[in-house]
Amino acid sequence: MTEHSNQVVVIGGGYAGVMAANRLAPHAAVTLVNPRPRFVERIRLHQLVAGNDDAVADYAAVLTDAVRVVVDTVDRIDADTRTVALTSGTELAYDYLVYAVGSTGTAPAAVPGAAEFAYPISEFEQAQRLAARLAGVPRSAPVVVVGGGLTGIEAAAELAEAGRPVTLVTDVLGPSLAATGRRSIAKRMAKLRVAVIEDGTVARVFADRVVLADGRTVPSAVTVWTAGFGVPGLAAASGLSTDELGRLLTDETLTSVDDPRIIGAGDAVSPSNLPWRMSCQAAMPLGAQAADTVAARLAGTDPAAVNHAMAGQCISVGRKAGVFQVADADDTPKRWYIGGRTGAVVKEQVCRFTLKWLRGEADKPGSYSWKTNPARARQVQAQAVSVR
């Protein structure tokens, strides 16, 4: 194995972090720090909750053995000394740091009872907790899913297909989709007998019900909260500049605006204050781009500007149906979609290919490629003009 003098620490072992680590392995000694010993397929967490997938893979299946894995949590980044402090008490030194901590979700404290009685689903431990709770209630007990985004749709459909009575509470069903895609989702939800309340706002959560802002009460033995995503507070706690959500602020090379040795990737990065939609579709190219930026700096060359195009949105609606919503490069949905059983096949293939692409980069670093978005530079320029 080649010995490298340059040390790179990658914080986060998800889609972006693993992609970055694999791509950097030929260029530096890479250490990946992650709180879990296995790779979590976040795009399958709704399946874990329903009991038809474990949503994990061994790191050996997706990560080159040239990368050292440290199972721990980073408590603080010290940019001045170029070290990270771990929960275990250990410190790791770095020449370059890839910040790929991902995203998270919590039940909002502003909604009374939500933090106590609602179950988020965006992290592995959250999904495990929800699965354990569901195992303790009868299959006939009512379930309420709060949030009509992609996560809420997938969770509601998966639980309904498993035979549970589900009510989905949201303001809009599938707000990121075109009207055609939303209609396809609604049709499948009706077939699964999911009761969709589209004009609902949850005002309070109890152990056995939720109360809407207009006073309506919906019985709920288990309330699943999928409305809204956030990011870990590590960057802000470490004194690094972040956007209003807490994402690391970077330039177009994904380099922190505060420190040229810190590079961002995935859900927790905000290039030029124009972040991509939180998704594995964006995380993997951003992870590869972050690795390319580090490699360029190590080689003494100028890194390229990030230029990733989105292609669409994949949603499973149970195991037997799905929707692939076609989108423009800037993620604006088009009217075209692939639905039904074919949509389910497309979604499953995408899930499988995420692991294949990660493994492919492990076996042949630098082989992963992505579609570019020629309009990105114009978007950045427009953003710069608007904030002057």
C-alpha positions as a Markdown table, in Angstrom:
| # | Residue | x | y | z |
|---|---|---|---|---|
| 1 | Met | 0.0 | 0.0 | 0.0 |
| 2 | Thr | 1.3 | 3.5 | -0.9 |
| 3 | Glu | 2.4 | 5.6 | 2.0 |
| 4 | His | 1.2 | 9.2 | 1.8 |
| 5 | Ser | 2.5 | 12.2 | 3.8 |
| 6 | Asn | -0.6 | 14.3 | 3.5 |
| 7 | Gln | -3.4 | 13.5 | 5.9 |
| 8 | Val | -7.1 | 14.0 | 5.0 |
| 9 | Val | -9.9 | 13.6 | 7.5 |
| 10 | Val | -13.4 | 13.0 | 6.1 |
| 11 | Ile | -16.1 | 13.7 | 8.6 |
| 12 | Gly | -19.2 | 11.7 | 7.8 |
| 13 | Gly | -19.6 | 8.2 | 6.2 |
| 14 | Gly | -22.7 | 8.7 | 4.1 |
| 15 | Tyr | -23.0 | 9.1 | 0.4 |
| 16 | Ala | -20.9 | 12.2 | 0.1 |
| 17 | Gly | -18.2 | 11.2 | 2.6 |
| 18 | Val | -17.7 | 7.7 | 1.2 |
| 19 | Met | -17.5 | 9.0 | -2.4 |
| 20 | Ala | -14.9 | 11.7 | -1.3 |
| 21 | Ala | -12.8 | 9.2 | 0.7 |
| 22 | Asn | -12.7 | 6.6 | -2.2 |
| 23 | Arg | -11.7 | 9.3 | -4.7 |
| 24 | Leu | -9.0 | 10.7 | -2.5 |
| 25 | Ala | -7.4 | 7.4 | -1.5 |
| 26 | Pro | -4.7 | 7.5 | -4.2 |
| 27 | His | -3.7 | 11.1 | -3.2 |
| 28 | Ala | -3.5 | 11.1 | 0.6 |
| 29 | Ala | -3.8 | 9.1 | 3.8 |
| 30 | Val | -7.5 | 9.2 | 4.3 |
| 31 | Thr | -9.3 | 8.7 | 7.6 |
| 32 | Leu | -13.1 | 8.6 | 7.6 |
| 33 | Val | -14.8 | 9.4 | 10.9 |
| 34 | Asn | -18.4 | 8.2 | 11.3 |
| 35 | Pro | -20.5 | 7.4 | 14.4 |
| 36 | Arg | -21.7 | 4.1 | 13.0 |
| 37 | Pro | -19.7 | 1.1 | 12.0 |
| 38 | Arg | -21.8 | 0.4 | 8.9 |
| 39 | Phe | -22.9 | 2.4 | 5.9 |
| 40 | Val | -26.5 | 3.6 | 6.2 |
| 41 | Glu | -28.7 | 3.6 | 3.1 |
| 42 | Arg | -30.8 | 6.6 | 4.1 |
| 43 | Ile | -32.9 | 6.2 | 1.0 |
| 44 | Arg | -34.2 | 3.0 | 2.5 |
| 45 | Leu | -35.0 | 4.1 | 6.0 |
| 46 | His | -38.7 | 4.0 | 5.3 |
| 47 | Gln | -38.2 | 0.3 | 4.4 |
| 48 | Leu | -36.4 | -0.3 | 7.7 |
| 49 | Val | -39.4 | 1.1 | 9.5 |
| 50 | Ala | -41.8 | -1.1 | 7.6 |
| 51 | Gly | -39.6 | -4.1 | 8.2 |
| 52 | Asn | -38.6 | -5.1 | 4.6 |
| 53 | Asp | -35.0 | -3.9 | 4.6 |
| 54 | Asp | -32.3 | -3.3 | 7.1 |
| 55 | Ala | -31.0 | -0.1 | 5.3 |
| 56 | Val | -27.3 | -0.8 | 6.0 |
| 57 | Ala | -24.3 | -2.1 | 4.1 |
| 58 | Asp | -20.9 | -3.1 | 5.3 |
| 59 | Tyr | -18.2 | -0.5 | 4.6 |
| 60 | Ala | -16.3 | -3.2 | 2.9 |
| 61 | Ala | -19.0 | -3.2 | 0.2 |
| 62 | Val | -18.7 | 0.5 | -0.6 |
| 63 | Leu | -15.3 | 1.8 | 0.7 |
| 64 | Thr | -11.8 | 1.0 | -0.4 |
| 65 | Asp | -9.7 | -0.7 | 2.2 |
| 66 | Ala | -7.1 | 2.0 | 1.7 |
| 67 | Val | -9.3 | 4.3 | 3.9 |
| 68 | Arg | -9.1 | 4.0 | 7.7 |
| 69 | Val | -12.5 | 4.1 | 9.4 |
| 70 | Val | -12.7 | 5.5 | 12.9 |
| 71 | Val | -16.1 | 4.9 | 14.6 |
| 72 | Asp | -16.5 | 8.0 | 16.6 |
| 73 | Thr | -18.1 | 11.5 | 16.6 |
| 74 | Val | -16.4 | 14.8 | 15.9 |
| 75 | Asp | -17.2 | 17.3 | 18.7 |
| 76 | Arg | -15.2 | 20.2 | 17.4 |
| 77 | Ile | -13.0 | 21.3 | 14.4 |
| 78 | Asp | -10.0 | 23.5 | 15.3 |
| 79 | Ala | -9.1 | 25.2 | 12.1 |
| 80 | Asp | -6.1 | 27.0 | 13.7 |
| 81 | Thr | -4.3 | 23.8 | 14.7 |
| 82 | Arg | -5.9 | 21.7 | 11.9 |
| 83 | Thr | -7.2 | 19.1 | 14.3 |
| 84 | Val | -10.6 | 17.5 | 15.1 |
| 85 | Ala | -11.6 | 16.6 | 18.6 |
| 86 | Leu | -13.5 | 13.3 | 19.0 |
| 87 | Thr | -16.0 | 12.3 | 21.6 |
| 88 | Ser | -13.7 | 9.5 | 22.7 |
| 89 | Gly | -11.1 | 12.1 | 23.7 |
| 90 | Thr | -8.9 | 11.4 | 20.7 |
| 91 | Glu | -7.6 | 14.2 | 18.4 |
| 92 | Leu | -6.9 | 13.7 | 14.7 |
| 93 | Ala | -4.6 | 16.0 | 12.7 |
| 94 | Tyr | -5.3 | 16.9 | 9.1 |
| 95 | Asp | -3.8 | 18.7 | 6.2 |
| 96 | Tyr | -7.2 | 18.9 | 4.6 |
| 97 | Leu | -10.7 | 18.3 | 6.0 |
| 98 | Val | -13.8 | 17.1 | 4.1 |
| 99 | Tyr | -16.9 | 18.2 | 5.9 |
| 100 | Ala | -19.6 | 15.7 | 4.9 |
| 101 | Val | -21.8 | 15.4 | 8.0 |
| 102 | Gly | -25.1 | 15.1 | 6.2 |
| 103 | Ser | -28.5 | 16.2 | 7.3 |
| 104 | Thr | -30.9 | 15.3 | 10.1 |
| 105 | Gly | -34.5 | 15.8 | 11.2 |
| 106 | Thr | -36.1 | 16.5 | 14.5 |
| 107 | Ala | -39.7 | 17.1 | 15.7 |
| 108 | Pro | -40.0 | 20.8 | 16.3 |
| 109 | Ala | -40.0 | 22.1 | 19.9 |
| 110 | Ala | -42.4 | 24.8 | 18.7 |
| 111 | Val | -45.2 | 22.3 | 18.3 |
| 112 | Pro | -46.3 | 21.2 | 21.8 |
| 113 | Gly | -45.9 | 17.5 | 22.3 |
| 114 | Ala | -44.0 | 16.9 | 19.1 |
| 115 | Ala | -40.6 | 16.4 | 20.7 |
| 116 | Glu | -42.2 | 14.0 | 23.3 |
| 117 | Phe | -44.5 | 11.9 | 21.2 |
| 118 | Ala | -43.5 | 12.3 | 17.5 |
| 119 | Tyr | -41.0 | 10.1 | 15.7 |
| 120 | Pro | -38.6 | 11.5 | 13.2 |
| 121 | Ile | -37.2 | 9.2 | 10.5 |
| 122 | Ser | -34.3 | 10.9 | 8.8 |
| 123 | Glu | -31.5 | 9.1 | 10.8 |
| 124 | Phe | -30.8 | 5.4 | 11.3 |
| 125 | Glu | -31.3 | 5.5 | 15.1 |
| 126 | Gln | -34.5 | 7.5 | 14.6 |
| 127 | Ala | -35.8 | 4.9 | 12.2 |
| 128 | Gln | -34.8 | 2.0 | 14.6 |
| 129 | Arg | -36.7 | 3.8 | 17.4 |
| 130 | Leu | -39.8 | 4.2 | 15.2 |
| 131 | Ala | -39.6 | 0.5 | 14.1 |
| 132 | Ala | -39.5 | -0.6 | 17.7 |
| 133 | Arg | -42.5 | 1.6 | 18.6 |
| 134 | Leu | -44.5 | 0.2 | 15.7 |
| 135 | Ala | -43.7 | -3.4 | 16.8 |
| 136 | Gly | -45.3 | -2.6 | 20.1 |
| 137 | Val | -48.7 | -1.5 | 18.8 |
| 138 | Pro | -51.3 | -3.5 | 16.9 |
| 139 | Arg | -51.2 | -3.4 | 13.1 |
| 140 | Ser | -54.7 | -2.0 | 13.3 |
| 141 | Ala | -53.6 | 1.0 | 15.3 |
| 142 | Pro | -53.8 | 4.4 | 13.5 |
| 143 | Val | -50.6 | 6.0 | 12.3 |
| 144 | Val | -50.3 | 9.7 | 11.4 |
| 145 | Val | -47.4 | 10.9 | 9.1 |
| 146 | Val | -46.7 | 14.6 | 9.3 |
| 147 | Gly | -45.2 | 16.1 | 6.1 |
| 148 | Gly | -46.1 | 15.5 | 2.5 |
| 149 | Gly | -42.6 | 15.7 | 1.0 |
| 150 | Leu | -40.7 | 12.7 | -0.5 |
| 151 | Thr | -39.9 | 11.2 | 2.9 |
| 152 | Gly | -43.5 | 11.5 | 4.2 |
| 153 | Ile | -44.9 | 10.1 | 1.0 |
| 154 | Glu | -42.5 | 7.1 | 1.1 |
| 155 | Ala | -43.1 | 6.4 | 4.8 |
| 156 | Ala | -46.9 | 6.7 | 4.6 |
| 157 | Ala | -47.1 | 4.4 | 1.5 |
| 158 | Glu | -44.7 | 1.8 | 3.0 |
| 159 | Leu | -46.7 | 1.6 | 6.2 |
| 160 | Ala | -50.0 | 1.5 | 4.4 |
| 161 | Glu | -48.8 | -1.3 | 2.2 |
| 162 | Ala | -47.8 | -3.2 | 5.3 |
| 163 | Gly | -51.5 | -3.1 | 6.4 |
| 164 | Arg | -51.5 | -0.1 | 8.7 |
| 165 | Pro | -54.2 | 2.6 | 8.6 |
| 166 | Val | -52.3 | 5.8 | 7.8 |
| 167 | Thr | -53.3 | 9.4 | 7.7 |
| 168 | Leu | -50.9 | 11.9 | 6.0 |
| 169 | Val | -51.1 | 15.5 | 7.2 |
| 170 | Thr | -49.6 | 18.2 | 5.0 |
| 171 | Asp | -50.2 | 21.5 | 3.3 |
| 172 | Val | -49.3 | 20.2 | -0.1 |
| 173 | Leu | -48.7 | 16.6 | -1.2 |
| 174 | Gly | -45.4 | 16.4 | -3.1 |
| 175 | Pro | -44.6 | 20.1 | -3.2 |
| 176 | Ser | -41.4 | 19.6 | -5.1 |
| 177 | Leu | -43.1 | 17.6 | -7.9 |
| 178 | Ala | -45.0 | 18.8 | -11.0 |
| 179 | Ala | -48.8 | 18.6 | -11.0 |
| 180 | Thr | -48.6 | 15.4 | -13.1 |
| 181 | Gly | -46.3 | 13.7 | -10.6 |
| 182 | Arg | -48.5 | 14.8 | -7.7 |
| 183 | Arg | -51.6 | 13.4 | -9.3 |
| 184 | Ser | -49.8 | 10.0 | -9.7 |
| 185 | Ile | -48.8 | 10.0 | -6.1 |
| 186 | Ala | -52.3 | 10.9 | -5.0 |
| 187 | Lys | -53.8 | 8.1 | -7.1 |
| 188 | Arg | -51.5 | 5.5 | -5.5 |
| 189 | Met | -52.1 | 6.9 | -2.0 |
| 190 | Ala | -55.9 | 6.5 | -2.6 |
| 191 | Lys | -55.4 | 2.9 | -3.7 |
| 192 | Leu | -53.4 | 2.2 | -0.6 |
| 193 | Arg | -56.2 | 3.8 | 1.5 |
| 194 | Val | -54.0 | 6.5 | 2.9 |
| 195 | Ala | -56.1 | 9.4 | 4.1 |
| 196 | Val | -54.5 | 12.6 | 2.9 |
| 197 | Ile | -55.3 | 15.8 | 4.7 |
| 198 | Glu | -53.8 | 18.5 | 2.4 |
| 199 | Asp | -54.9 | 21.6 | 4.2 |
| 200 | Gly | -53.7 | 20.5 | 7.6 |
| 201 | Thr | -51.2 | 22.1 | 10.0 |
| 202 | Val | -50.4 | 20.1 | 13.2 |
| 203 | Ala | -50.8 | 22.4 | 16.3 |
| 204 | Arg | -50.2 | 19.8 | 19.0 |
| 205 | Val | -49.2 | 16.1 | 19.4 |
| 206 | Phe | -50.5 | 13.8 | 22.1 |
| 207 | Ala | -49.7 | 10.2 | 22.7 |
| 208 | Asp | -52.9 | 9.1 | 21.1 |
| 209 | Arg | -53.8 | 11.9 | 18.6 |
| 210 | Val | -52.8 | 15.0 | 16.8 |
| 211 | Val | -54.7 | 18.2 | 16.9 |
| 212 | Leu | -54.7 | 20.4 | 13.8 |
| 213 | Ala | -54.6 | 24.2 | 13.8 |
| 214 | Asp | -58.3 | 24.4 | 12.8 |
| 215 | Gly | -59.2 | 22.2 | 15.8 |
| 216 | Arg | -59.7 | 18.9 | 14.0 |
| 217 | Thr | -58.4 | 15.9 | 15.9 |
| 218 | Val | -56.9 | 12.8 | 14.2 |
| 219 | Pro | -56.4 | 9.6 | 16.2 |
| 220 | Ser | -52.8 | 8.5 | 16.2 |
| 221 | Ala | -51.2 | 5.6 | 18.2 |
| 222 | Val | -47.9 | 6.5 | 16.4 |
| 223 | Thr | -47.0 | 9.9 | 14.9 |
| 224 | Val | -44.2 | 10.0 | 12.3 |
| 225 | Trp | -42.6 | 13.4 | 11.8 |
| 226 | Thr | -41.1 | 14.0 | 8.4 |
| 227 | Ala | -41.6 | 17.8 | 7.9 |
| 228 | Gly | -38.3 | 19.6 | 7.4 |
| 229 | Phe | -34.6 | 18.7 | 7.5 |
| 230 | Gly | -31.7 | 20.4 | 9.3 |
| 231 | Val | -28.0 | 19.8 | 9.6 |
| 232 | Pro | -25.7 | 19.0 | 12.5 |
| 233 | Gly | -24.4 | 22.1 | 14.3 |
| 234 | Leu | -20.7 | 21.1 | 14.1 |
| 235 | Ala | -19.6 | 23.8 | 11.7 |
| 236 | Ala | -21.3 | 26.7 | 13.6 |
| 237 | Ala | -20.0 | 25.3 | 16.9 |
| 238 | Ser | -16.5 | 25.2 | 15.5 |
| 239 | Gly | -16.7 | 28.9 | 14.5 |
| 240 | Leu | -17.1 | 28.3 | 10.8 |
| 241 | Ser | -19.4 | 30.5 | 8.7 |
| 242 | Thr | -22.8 | 28.8 | 7.9 |
| 243 | Asp | -26.0 | 29.7 | 6.2 |
| 244 | Glu | -29.3 | 30.2 | 8.2 |
| 245 | Leu | -29.8 | 26.5 | 8.3 |
| 246 | Gly | -26.3 | 25.7 | 9.6 |
| 247 | Arg | -24.8 | 24.5 | 6.3 |
| 248 | Leu | -21.1 | 25.2 | 5.8 |
| 249 | Leu | -20.7 | 28.3 | 3.6 |
| 250 | Thr | -18.3 | 27.6 | 0.7 |
| 251 | Asp | -17.2 | 29.1 | -2.6 |
| 252 | Glu | -17.9 | 27.4 | -5.9 |
| 253 | Thr | -15.0 | 25.0 | -5.4 |
| 254 | Leu | -16.7 | 23.8 | -2.2 |
| 255 | Thr | -13.9 | 25.4 | -0.1 |
| 256 | Ser | -14.9 | 27.0 | 3.2 |
| 257 | Val | -15.1 | 30.8 | 3.0 |
| 258 | Asp | -13.1 | 30.8 | 6.2 |
| 259 | Asp | -10.3 | 28.2 | 5.6 |
| 260 | Pro | -8.8 | 26.8 | 2.4 |
| 261 | Arg | -8.1 | 23.6 | 4.2 |
| 262 | Ile | -11.7 | 22.8 | 4.8 |
| 263 | Ile | -13.8 | 21.5 | 2.0 |
| 264 | Gly | -17.6 | 20.8 | 2.1 |
| 265 | Ala | -19.7 | 18.1 | 0.5 |
| 266 | Gly | -23.3 | 16.8 | 0.5 |
| 267 | Asp | -26.3 | 18.0 | 2.4 |
| 268 | Ala | -24.4 | 20.1 | 4.9 |
| 269 | Val | -22.7 | 22.4 | 2.4 |
| 270 | Ser | -24.0 | 25.7 | 0.9 |
| 271 | Pro | -21.9 | 26.8 | -2.1 |
| 272 | Ser | -22.3 | 30.5 | -2.8 |
| 273 | Asn | -25.5 | 30.3 | -0.6 |
| 274 | Leu | -27.1 | 28.3 | -3.4 |
| 275 | Pro | -27.3 | 24.7 | -2.0 |
| 276 | Trp | -28.5 | 21.7 | -3.9 |
| 277 | Arg | -31.6 | 19.8 | -2.7 |
| 278 | Met | -30.7 | 17.5 | 0.1 |
| 279 | Ser | -30.4 | 14.1 | -1.6 |
| 280 | Cys | -28.0 | 11.3 | -2.4 |
| 281 | Gln | -28.4 | 12.5 | -6.1 |
| 282 | Ala | -26.5 | 15.6 | -5.1 |
| 283 | Ala | -24.4 | 14.2 | -2.3 |
| 284 | Met | -22.3 | 11.8 | -4.5 |
| 285 | Pro | -21.3 | 14.3 | -7.1 |
| 286 | Leu | -20.5 | 16.9 | -4.4 |
| 287 | Gly | -18.4 | 14.3 | -2.6 |
| 288 | Ala | -16.5 | 13.6 | -5.8 |
| 289 | Gln | -16.1 | 17.4 | -6.4 |
| 290 | Ala | -14.8 | 17.9 | -2.9 |
| 291 | Ala | -12.2 | 15.2 | -3.5 |
| 292 | Asp | -11.2 | 16.8 | -6.7 |
| 293 | Thr | -10.8 | 20.1 | -5.0 |
| 294 | Val | -8.5 | 18.6 | -2.3 |
| 295 | Ala | -6.5 | 16.7 | -5.0 |
| 296 | Ala | -6.0 | 19.8 | -7.0 |
| 297 | Arg | -4.7 | 21.7 | -3.9 |
| 298 | Leu | -2.4 | 18.8 | -3.1 |
| 299 | Ala | -1.1 | 19.0 | -6.7 |
| 300 | Gly | -0.7 | 22.8 | -6.6 |
| 301 | Thr | -3.3 | 23.4 | -9.3 |
| 302 | Asp | -6.5 | 25.5 | -9.2 |
| 303 | Pro | -9.7 | 23.4 | -8.4 |
| 304 | Ala | -12.6 | 23.6 | -10.7 |
| 305 | Ala | -16.0 | 25.2 | -9.9 |
| 306 | Val | -18.7 | 22.8 | -8.9 |
| 307 | Asn | -21.1 | 22.1 | -11.8 |
| 308 | His | -23.6 | 19.4 | -11.0 |
| 309 | Ala | -27.0 | 19.0 | -12.8 |
| 310 | Met | -30.0 | 17.3 | -11.2 |
| 311 | Ala | -32.0 | 14.8 | -13.2 |
| 312 | Gly | -35.2 | 14.2 | -11.3 |
| 313 | Gln | -36.8 | 12.9 | -8.2 |
| 314 | Cys | -37.3 | 9.2 | -7.4 |
| 315 | Ile | -40.1 | 8.3 | -5.0 |
| 316 | Ser | -41.2 | 4.8 | -4.0 |
| 317 | Val | -44.9 | 4.6 | -3.2 |
| 318 | Gly | -44.8 | 1.2 | -1.5 |
| 319 | Arg | -43.0 | -1.8 | -3.1 |
| 320 | Lys | -45.3 | -2.0 | -6.1 |
| 321 | Ala | -45.4 | 1.5 | -7.4 |
| 322 | Gly | -43.2 | 4.6 | -7.7 |
| 323 | Val | -42.7 | 7.9 | -9.5 |
| 324 | Phe | -39.7 | 9.2 | -11.3 |
| 325 | Gln | -40.2 | 12.9 | -11.7 |
| 326 | Val | -38.2 | 14.3 | -14.6 |
| 327 | Ala | -36.5 | 17.6 | -13.9 |
| 328 | Asp | -34.4 | 20.3 | -15.5 |
| 329 | Ala | -30.7 | 20.6 | -14.6 |
| 330 | Asp | -31.6 | 23.2 | -11.9 |
| 331 | Asp | -34.1 | 20.7 | -10.3 |
| 332 | Thr | -37.2 | 22.4 | -11.7 |
| 333 | Pro | -39.7 | 19.6 | -12.3 |
| 334 | Lys | -41.0 | 19.0 | -15.8 |
| 335 | Arg | -44.5 | 17.6 | -16.5 |
| 336 | Trp | -43.1 | 14.2 | -17.5 |
| 337 | Tyr | -42.8 | 11.4 | -15.1 |
| 338 | Ile | -42.6 | 7.6 | -15.0 |
| 339 | Gly | -45.1 | 6.1 | -12.7 |
| 340 | Gly | -46.7 | 2.8 | -11.5 |
| 341 | Arg | -44.7 | -0.4 | -11.5 |
| 342 | Thr | -42.2 | 1.0 | -13.9 |
| 343 | Gly | -41.6 | 3.8 | -11.5 |
| 344 | Ala | -41.0 | 1.3 | -8.7 |
| 345 | Val | -38.5 | -0.5 | -10.9 |
| 346 | Val | -36.7 | 2.7 | -11.7 |
| 347 | Lys | -36.6 | 3.7 | -8.0 |
| 348 | Glu | -35.2 | 0.3 | -6.9 |
| 349 | Gln | -32.5 | 0.4 | -9.6 |
| 350 | Val | -31.5 | 3.9 | -8.5 |
| 351 | Cys | -31.2 | 2.6 | -4.9 |
| 352 | Arg | -29.0 | -0.3 | -6.0 |
| 353 | Phe | -26.9 | 1.8 | -8.3 |
| 354 | Thr | -25.9 | 4.2 | -5.4 |
| 355 | Leu | -24.0 | 1.4 | -3.8 |
| 356 | Lys | -22.6 | 0.3 | -7.2 |
| 357 | Trp | -21.3 | 3.8 | -7.9 |
| 358 | Leu | -19.7 | 4.0 | -4.5 |
| 359 | Arg | -18.1 | 0.6 | -5.0 |
| 360 | Gly | -17.0 | 1.5 | -8.5 |
| 361 | Glu | -15.2 | 4.6 | -7.2 |
| 362 | Ala | -13.5 | 2.4 | -4.5 |
| 363 | Asp | -12.3 | 0.0 | -7.2 |
| 364 | Lys | -11.3 | 2.7 | -9.7 |
| 365 | Pro | -10.8 | 6.1 | -8.1 |
| 366 | Gly | -11.7 | 8.9 | -10.5 |
| 367 | Ser | -14.1 | 6.8 | -12.5 |
| 368 | Tyr | -17.3 | 8.4 | -11.2 |
| 369 | Ser | -18.7 | 11.1 | -13.4 |
| 370 | Trp | -21.8 | 13.2 | -13.4 |
| 371 | Lys | -24.0 | 15.4 | -15.7 |
| 372 | Thr | -23.1 | 19.1 | -15.6 |
| 373 | Asn | -25.3 | 22.2 | -15.4 |
| 374 | Pro | -24.1 | 24.9 | -17.8 |
| 375 | Ala | -26.5 | 27.4 | -16.1 |
| 376 | Arg | -24.8 | 27.1 | -12.7 |
| 377 | Ala | -22.4 | 30.0 | -13.3 |
| 378 | Arg | -25.3 | 32.3 | -14.3 |
| 379 | Gln | -27.2 | 31.3 | -11.2 |
| 380 | Val | -24.2 | 32.2 | -9.0 |
| 381 | Gln | -23.8 | 35.5 | -10.8 |
| 382 | Ala | -27.5 | 36.4 | -10.3 |
| 383 | Gln | -27.2 | 35.5 | -6.7 |
| 384 | Ala | -24.2 | 37.7 | -6.3 |
| 385 | Val | -25.9 | 40.7 | -7.9 |
| 386 | Ser | -29.1 | 40.2 | -5.8 |
| 387 | Val | -27.2 | 40.5 | -2.5 |
| 388 | Arg | -25.1 | 43.6 | -3.4 |
